[in-house]
Amino acid sequence: MGAQALAVLHGRAHSGRRRRPVSPNHTKTPYPPGPPPRERGGGGGAGAGGGRGRSRLGCRGACLYGHLPAPVMVPASKLSLPDARDGALPLPVDALCEILLRLPAKELCRLRTVCRPWRALLSDPHFIAAHAARHGPLIVLGYDSARYNPAYRNEGIICDIMDLSGHIVKHVHGELIGRVMSVQLNLVCAMRGFKERYVLINPATGGVCALPEGFAEEHVVPKGRHLGCYKAFTAFGKVASTGEIKVLRLLDNSDDRHPVQLCEIVTVDGSNHARWRGKKAPPEILRLEDPWTSVVMDGTVYILSYEPDHIASFDLLTEDWRQPLRGPLSYLWDDNAEVWKNNGHWFEFSMVTLSGCLVVVHAERAYMDLWFLIDFEKGLWVKQYSIQNCGLPAGYGRYTACPLLVLEDGRIILTYTGYKGLIRTYNPRTKTFTDMAEVGYCVSAGLYNGSLLNH
């Protein structure tokens, strides 16, 4: 996982040709301010990364995301179209920018080939930031390349990038890559091969960075056992105080009689010497069956436990387990508490982040309740949404339903991952659903808060 691999991951590798110098007499191109972002808050498996735009990263975090290029100064006169000699009035710069800001990123990438001034404008970080604010986040849909629905031709595609209108704007192909594990921090973590190797993928550039192979040196693994013998879970996030990106991995031995879960962590810092470091096992056995049993928020990984109403938390800064949180199940308990526990209702719960809050989702076939943790100190949960009749017809088979994003107009984007995945919106005011797109065999979903114009 050297610096060259990280450069490829973030699209910073180039052909070595010298760039054309920019004249010092150029003036800064004005950009009209865009409206506020279309979303209220964070989202799903993405719940990991923070808000829109690029935060200041430490020296190690910067090697992962790269540095923004210096603003390109373009003479306003070169952006006036068409030529006055054709008998037409020149197009004002502000009007040109406003028109271009309305176009999707896919079309703008094509327009970069029109001329050098347009390429400079459409590559300028100020324009890119304004475009991202105008169009809101993108949805990343992760697949399992070993299992797909023949009705949806996504074989060879590791993930798709979709806009908020339900249109696929980019396919990300992954050669010999298996299953997407999680989508966070504008990156995708995927399992390559048969549980043997893990990679980070930049869905905008398609760049791939391999994580270290094998087990942590601190763990004594029984002879004859390899990574393929364990059920694997991964989550990654950024430590705010240091800017470091860390990947947490839990390995379950899949033994119901003598369950063991190994805990390992690695820092993605561009070093060739990065390795998995063994950490203390979680204080209780955790649920690792799908991406919706965990989230990353403010540098902490939260994972649902097999113990009813327990949420384990792992601090990425101290690399240690905290005291578990109490979930909202106690608000539902009455005199039939034992019935809840014995019937396994806790396994109907999943977890996401919405509007900057930790959210526990209680979903059955016919309804979905969203419990927001509004006070960490007091452990106060409030049911802010109750969505009725959210189930899908029997033809969709088995699926997991979870909210991904709350839009500015109050609508909620819902994801249904499974054999026949579906993305739809729910309007709490009218209590109606609108299907956005069918997405085939989708195993995970998250948000991409960057811009496809960055690559």
N, C-alpha and C positions, 0 to 999 in steps of 0.2 A: 504494500500500500504506500508506494513512494510518491514523491512530489509529482513525477511525470504522470502517474496514474490519476492523481487528483486533478491535474491540469486537463487531462482528457475528460474526466467526469464533468468538469464545469466549463468545458468548451473553450479553454484558454490556450490550447495547443494551436500553432499556426505553421504555415509553410516556411517561415524563415525570411520571407521577402520584406524588404524595408517598406514602411508605410510612407505614403506621400505626406510631406510636412504641411501643416496648416498655417496659412498666412497670419502673422500677428495683427494685421489690420482688420481681421474679421470682427464683426460685431455679434453679440449674443442674440439669437433668434427668440422673439417673445413667444410664449405659450399661453394660451388662454387657460385660466384655472378651470379644472374639471369639477363636476359635482362630487359630493362625498361618496364614498364607496357604497355599493348597493347592498352590503350585508351588515348585519349587526354584530356578528361575532364568529368566532373561531370554528370549529367544526370537527366532527368525527374523528376518524383516525388521525386527521390532521391536527387535532387539538393540540398538538404539540408545539407549534412553532412560534406563536406570537402573532403580531398584527401585520398589516400590509406594509410593503416596502422593505428596505434593507436596513437592519439595525447596524450600529457600529460593532464590528466583531473584533475580538482580540486577535493577536498574531496567529494563533493556531486556527481559530474559526475562520479567519480570512483565507487561509489556504484551501478551505473546503469550498467556499462560495466565490472566491476571487474578488478582486477589487473592481469597483465601477470605473469605467474609463472616464477620463476627463471630458467635460462638456465640449462638444464640437461647435466651433463658432462658424456660422454660415452667413455670408452677406445676404441681407434681405433682398437686394436687387436680383440675386440669382434665383429667388423663389417666386418671382412674379411671372405668372403664366396666363395666356400664351404670349408670344412675342408681339410687341406693338406693331411691328412691320406687317403683320397679317391683318391689320385693321381692327383688332379686338383690344379691349381694355385689359391691362395687366390685372392679375388676381392678387388682392392684398394678402400679405403673409398671414394675418390673423384668420382670414377666411379659409386659406389653404389648410392651416393647422386644424381648424375646426372640422373641416371636411374629412381630413385624414384620421382625426381622432375618433370619428364615428365608424370607421371601417374595422373589421376583425383583424387580428394579428396575422392570420394566414394570408389575407390579401395584401397587407402592408409588407410582408416579407417579399412578395412578388414585385411590389412597386419599388423596392430598393434598386431594382435593375433599370429603372427609367433613366436616371441620370445621377451624376455624382452629388449634386446638391440635395436631391431627394434621399439618396442613401445616407448622406451625413445627417439630415434631419431625422430620418426614421431610425437612426442608430444612436441618436443623442439620448443620454440617460434622463434628461428632463422630459423629453417627449415620451419616452418609454414609461416613466412614472405617471405622467398624466393619462396615458392610454390605459394603464393598469387600473387607475382610480376610476376611470370612466366605465370600464367594462366589468369590474368586479372580479372575484376569484374564479378559477377554473376547477372543474371536477376531474380527479384522477381515478380511473377505474382499473383495478388490478385483476389479472386473470391467473389461471393455472394452465400453463401451456401443455401439461400432460393430460388435462381433462377439459373437453370443450363440447359445446352443443353444436352439432353439425348444421343446425338451422342458422347459426351465427358464425360466419367465417372469421374467427379471431385466432386460428392456429398460427403460431409464429409471432403473435403479438403479445407482449408481456403486459402492456397497459395502454389505455386510450386516454386522451385529454379531451374533455367535453366542455363547451361553454354553457352558460346558464339558460340558453335556449334549447338545449338538448342536442346540439350539433357536434359531431366529432370533428375537432380541429387538428388533431394529430394522432397518428398511430406510432407507438414505440415498439419496435421489433427487438426481440431478445433471443439471440442465437444460443441454444442449449440451456436457456434459463427456465427454471421450473415454476415455482409458485411465489406470488407476491405475499409477503408477510405483513407489511405495514406501510402506510403512506404518511409521512410527517416531514416538517421542515422543508417542503418543496422537493423532497427526495423520496425514493421508493427503495425499500429493503426487500430483496427477493432471495429465495433459496435456489441455488444452482445445483442441478443434478439431484441425487437422492440424499438430501439432508447433509451433504458433505461440505458444501461451501456456501458462503453468503456474499452478496454483492450489494452495493449502493448504486442506484441508477438515477441520473438526472433526466426526468421525463422530457424536459425542454430540449436538451441537446442529444439525448441518447447515450451520453457518456456513462461508463461503468467503472467502478472502483471495487476491487475485491477486498473483503475482510479477511483477517488471518484464518488459517485452517486449523483443524484439530481442537483439542481440549486445552483448558488452562493448565499450566504446570502444577498448580496447587492441588488439583483434583486427582485422586487415585481412582482410576477407572478399572473395573474388573477386566481381567484378561479375556480377549476375544470380543469385547464390546467396542463399537465404533459409533460415530455420530448418527448413523442410520438407525441405530437401536433406540434412539431417544425421540420423544415428541418435543419439537423445538418451538420456542416463543422468542420473538425479538421486539424491542422497542428502542427508540433513540430520541434524544432531545439535546438541547443546548443548555449549558450552565451559564447563567446570566453574568455572574461575577468574573468568569474567566474567558467566556466565549468559546469554550471547548465543546465539541460535539462528541457525545458518548453513546455507545450502543450497548444496551443491556440484553443478555441472552439467558434464558432459563431452559434447562434440559430436563425433561420428565422421563423417568425410566419405564413408564407405562405398566407398573406393577401395582395392582390394587391391594395386594396383601402387604407389601413392603415398599410403599411409595417413597421415592427419592427425587428431589428437584435440585439440580446443580445450578448455581448462580455465577455468571461470568460477565465481565464488562471489558470493553476496549475503547480507547480514546482515538478518534480519527484526527490525527494531527499531521499527516503527511510524512510520517517517519517510516523508514524501511524496517524498523525494529518493533513495530506495534505488535502486541500479542494480547490474547485473552488473559485476564487476570481473575483468578478464582476469588469469590466473595462468600460471605456467610450465607447459608441457605435461608430461604424465607421462613418466617416464624410459623407458618402453617401452609398446608398444601393449597396451591392456587389453581384457578381455572385458566387453562391455557388453550382451550379448544378452538377459539376463533379470534379475529382481531377486535371484536366488539366487547371483549371482557376487560379491556385495558385502555388507558389514555395516558398521554404525557402532558403535563401542565406545569408551567413555572419551574422547570427543572426537576420535577418529581414524577415518577412513574406510578400510576395507580392501577391495581389489578384486583379483580373480584376474587374472593376466597371461596373455597368449598364450605367454609364455616358460614352459615346463614348470617347475612347482614354485616359481614366483615369485608372491608376494603383494605388490602395491604398497600403500603406506600414505600417506595425506594427513592432515596435522595441521591441524585446523580452527582452532586458536589461532594458529599461526604462518603459516597459509595457504601451506604449502610441502610438498613431497614428502619423505618420509623414505627411509632405506635400505629396500629391499624385504625382506620376510621370506622365509625358506625354508619351503616347505610340507612335508607328510609323505610326499611321493612318494619321497624318497630311502630311506625305510624299506621301500618295496616293490621298489625296484630291486635287481637282482642283476647277473649277467653279461649280461642281456638289456636293459640300460638303453636302448640305441638302439631296440630294438623298442617299448618303452613310448613313446618320444618320437615315433617315426615313425608309430605306429598311432593317435596322438592320444588316448591314454588320459587325459591331463590334462583333456580336455574332458568327462570323466565326473564331474568334481569340481565341487562347489558349496560355499557357505559360509554358516554361521549362527552364532548365539550361543546357548549353552545353559549353565545353571547358572553364569552369569557368566564363561564361558570362550569363547574363539574356537574354533570347530569347523569343520573341513573334512570335507565329506561325499563319500564315494566311493560312488556309486550306479549299479548296473546294473539290468536288468530283474528279476533274481532275488535280489539282495542289496543291503545298504546298510551300509557301515562308517563309524563316526563317530570321527574323530581329534580329540582335545582337545589344545590347546596349553597345557601346564601350566607351562612355564617360558619366558617371553619372552626372557630373557637368553641362555639356552643353546639356544633353538630346539627344545625337547624336546616331541615329539608322542607321545601315547599313544592307542592304539585302545581306547576304553572300551566300545563297543557294536559288535556285528556282528549285523545283523538279516537273517535268511534268509527266502526266499520272500515278499518284500515286494512283488512285482510285481502288477499288475492284469490282468484278462482283456483280450483283444484288443479287445473292444467299447468300452473306454475311450479308444482311440486313443493319440495321443502325449501324454505328460504329464511333469512334473518332480516327483519325490518328494523331500521334505525334512522333517526334524524341526522342530517349532515350539516344543515345551515339554516339560520333564520334570516330571511331577506328583510330589507328595509321596510317593505310594505306589509310585513307581518307574516307572509307566507313561509311555510317550512318545507325545505327540500328533504324528501325521504328517499332512502336507498333500500332496495330489496336485493340482497345478494344471495345467489344460489344458482341452480341449473339454468333457470331463465330469469336473469336479473332484470330489474326495472328501476327507473328513476322517475319519481313523480313529485308534484307539489301538493301541499295541503293548505287551504285557506281557512284559518280559524274563524273568521267572521261569517263566511257562508257555509262552512263545514263541508266543503266540496274538494274533490281531488282532480288533478289534471295530470295525465301521463306525459312525461317528457321524452323518454326513450327506453326501448328495450335493449339490453346490453349483453345478452348471452350469458355464458358461464362466468359470472363475476364473483370473486372471492373476497374483495376488500375495496374500499373507496375512501378517498380523502380529498383535501383541498390543495390546490396549487395557487399560492398568492403572489407568484412572480409574474413575469411576462414572457411570452414566447418570442418577443422581439429581442431578448437578451442574447440569443445565440446567433 
